[in-house]
Amino acid sequence: MRLYPAILGIAVSAALLVPPGSATAEPAEPPHPAVRDFGNGPERNEVAAGVVEGQQAQKLRLAPEAEPYGLSRDRGYPRQTQLPIPVENPADASIKLGLVPYHGIAPKLNDLQRRSDRVSAEIIGRTHQGRDLYLVTLTAPESRGQAAEQSVIRDRIENDPAGAARDRRLAARYKAPIFVNANIHGNEWEGTDAALRTIEELATSTDPQVADLMKRTRLYFNITANPDGRVNGVRQNGAGFDMNRDFVTASQPEVRAMRQVMIDTQPVAMIDLHGYVNGTLIEPTTPPHGANYEYDVFIKNTYANGLGMEAAVNGLGYTPAKDGVEPAQIPFRDSAEGWDDWPPIFTPQYAPFHGTVAAHTVEIPLRVNNADYNLPVEELRRRSAINTDVAAAAIRATYGFVQSKHDALIADQIEVFRRGAAGEPSKVVPLGIVPGFGPEDVYNTTFPRAYVITGQRSATAAARLVDHLIANDVRVERATRPFRLNGRTYPAGSYVVDMRQPKRGLANVMLEPGEDISPRVDAMYDISGWSHGLLWGATVDSVPSGPLHVSSEPVKAAAPTGSVPRTPGPLALKVTDAKEVQALNDLLTQGVAVTWTNDGRAIVPAAARQAAATVSDRYGVAFTPAGPATGTPLAPVRIAAAASADELFTLREMGFTVTPVSTAVLNAGFDWSGADVLYVSSGLSYAVLNPAARTALDAFLATGGVITRGGTGAAFNAAAGLLTATAVAGRGDANGVVRVTSPAGPVGGGSPEHSFVYSPRWFTALGAEVTVEQSYATDGPLVSGHWRPNAADGTGGPDAARGQAAVVSGRDERGAAVVLFGTEPMFRNHPKGLFPQVARALYWSAAVTGATVTTP
Ligand SMILES: [Zn+2]
C-alpha cells in the first residue's frame, strides 16, 4: 500500500474486523500520517538499514553498468522470448501465501508463450539484486509492418498532436495501450498473480469480445516491479528503497525500467496494484491535486474507471460478514484529505505526464504482510485468494473501460499533448466536472515560456539535470550561439527547455520551485516539496514569457564537462557537486597524495596529472590550476554509519567506504580502527550503549569525526557530550524546499541557496566552539512544501526557524570534529545539489585532525 492515512476513517474501522478463521484482530492503524511510515519515532528516515544490509549478501550477480534495455519498435508480435529460469528458491516469501514465487514466473511465461500467439514476454531490466524484470505484452499477432505502424501512430500522437487530433481515421487504426503494474511493494504480492491469471485467461479465450480486445488494444503487464522485495517479503527493493517514492529521482534500476515502459508504450490507462486497505481503495485521490496535470481530462476518465473498478470489485460478492471484505472506497469521493496526488513520486502520479488519462493506485483488501504474515497458512491463503480475485477484477474492469471508451481515451491523450505543444495556459477545471469536484479540488500552475539551464554554478550539475530531463522524455535544446533572454545574456552551450512541448507538465513539475501548500490542507500523504530546479545544483532560470529567439539544436545527451588545464603545476578540484566527490574518492582510492583545503578544494600534486586527467574524463569534472594552497593530507574517508538505506546508498554512490553500524553492532564489540568518521542519523542511541561499547566509542571520538542528522543525530550529540548546541524540532511532518544562507565555512560554503528538510531542526544556545555553517533564511524559509506550526501550541513552524542555524560545525573538547545537520541533504537520493555538503563535512571532519601541509 501507499501506507495509511488515518483520515480515511472508513477503512480504519473495517481493518479492525476479525474475519472468520482468524484468531487475531488486525492491528490498529497508526494515528497520524506523520508516523505512518515507521513504528519507532515520529520522524521519517529513522529506520536504520541493517536489515537491508543483511540482504545485500544474497546479491545474485552484479547489476549491469549500462542498461541496454528497451522495447523494440519494429519487431512484430508475438515475440516468443525464451526467458532464462532463475534458480529455485524455497525461501521465497510468496510460497507461504500459495502465490507464485519469483522463480516460478519465467517457466509460466515461457509456457504461455508456447500456448498462445497473443503472449510476448521480454526482459526490461534487472533489479538491484540482479533479478530479471519481465514485461508481458498481450495483443493479437502483428506483422513487423503492423507493429511499426503502431509506433508511427504513437509518435504522431506525441509529436504532432494537432495533426493527430484532426485525423479521423487514427483511432480506428491504433491499439490503445494499457499498463498494469504489479507488486512495486514487494510484500503486496497478489497483483502479480492476478496479472498472470488475466494473461492466461485472455491468451486462451475464444470469446469474440476478447478477440476484439486483442485487436484494438495492447495490454502491457509489469509482472512484478519488485522481484527483490517479493522474494524477501519486504516493501523495498534490494537497495532498501521504496520505489513508489522514486519516480522524480529514478535512483533505482527497477524504476528506470518502469519509466522506460511508460515512455515507450504511452498508455492511455494504467493501474498500480498494491495492498492492503479494506475495503479495497481505488483512486482518484483527495486534494491537493498536482498542478501540472491536465486535470479536467484526467479526473473525468480516472473517476469513470474508478467507479467501474468499484462495481467489479463489489460485484465479486465478498461480504463483511462472510469474508471480512468491506465494500470498496474511492478517496476522491469518500474522504476530505490525506490521500492526495500532489507529488509525482508514485507510479500513477507519474504516468499522466506520458499521456495516461486514467491512472490509479488500487489497494486490495486483506492484510497478509508484516505482522499478519505470521497468521496460520490456511488463513493467509484464504486472504491471498480473495486479494487475487480483487486485483483481477480491477484489471478486468480497466481493460473493459478502455475497450468501451477506446476512441475517446485516445482523443484525450492527444489533447493532453496538444495543450502542451501549443503552450496553452494551465486550464482551470470547471467545478462539478464530475460529481463532487469543488473549489478544494482546483490546483493550477503558471507555465513559463522556457527554462534556461546553465553551468554557472556547476557544469556537472547542469549536465546531470539535462540528462535526467532527456531520460524522462523532456525535450532540451542547446544554444549554438550566445543569446539574450529576459534581460540576461547566456553563452553558447546553455541549455533551453522550450515549454511548448507535449510533456511540458513533466518538465515543469521538475523545474518549477513548487508551491507552499500549507494554507490549503492540514494533512499530506507524503512529501509536498521537491524541485530539481532548486535542489539539483544547476543554475535554472525561468523565462516567463516573450519570444524565444535562440539559435539551438536538439540534445540527445549533455555535452562533456571534464577538463584539465594545460599549465603545469598542482591542480585543484573544487567540491561543489557529487561528481567531484566521486572523482576525488577515486583519486584517494588510487593512493594519490591529495590535500584538503579549508575552502572546500582538493589539491592534486603535479605528479598525479595523468590520474587527474583520467578521473576528469570519467566523471566529467574540471580541474583548475591550484596556485599556492595550504591544507591537510587526505586519505580515503572510511565511514561507520548508523543511517537509513537512502543515506547509505548515497554515500556509497559518492564513492565512500561505508560500514553500517547500530547500537547492537557497537554493543557486540566494534573495531573502530577501520573508521575515520561516524555518521549518525538512525538506529544508534548513545544512552543504550553498554560500558565497553561506550569506552570504545569515546576512544574513537578522541581522534575521529562525527556527522549527525535529524533527531537521532541531535540526541547522540547531546548524550555523547559533543558540541554545545540545543536542537529544536519543527513539526514532525513538515517537509519541503527551504531558503538558506551559507557563510564561507568549510561545510556550508559554496552550497546552493536552497536546501531540503523533513522534520526540520535548528540549533540554538551554541557554544563558543560552534560555527554556523548554514542558516534558514530570514524570509520564508519554506519555498515549497508543507510546514505548519504544531496545532497544540503554535511552536515548530517555519516562522520559528527564521534565521536559525540549520547546519553547525565545531571541535568538541576531546578533539572530535563534529557537524550537525538539521536539514536532510540525502533524502531518498533526491537533492543531488546537497550531497557535496555532506561530503565536505566528511572530508573536513576526517582532515581537520591531520597535520597541515603547504603546497608551493
Ligand atoms: Zn503499496
Residues whose N, C-alpha, C, O or C-beta is under 5 A from the ligand:
A	BS01	ZN	M1 R2 H185 E188 H274 G275
